[in-house]
Amino acid sequence: MAPMARISLPPALQGLTRGEMERVIEQANVGAENERIARLYYIDKLPQADVAAEVYLAQATIKRRLPKIVEKMQIAERHLKN
């Protein structure tokens, strides 16, 4: 069994179901590559090193992108809730 990521999501995103999380990621408009990163990390719960290997990027790049992705996900979640 592969290790799972230790994810820290903002409170607004913590209680989302898998389907809701998928919709939030789609609506966040982060681009195809960042959308794949978000799916692998937040839905599949892969560690950053595994996500980096999947998308052929450095782990540092994944770490740097995740806060911006989450920020846009929070905005999308608020829009979907309204």
Secondary structure by P-SEA (a helix, b strand, c coil): cccccccccccccccccaaaaaaaaaaccccaaaaaaaaacccccccaaaaaaaacccaaaaaaaaaaaaaaaaaaaaaaac
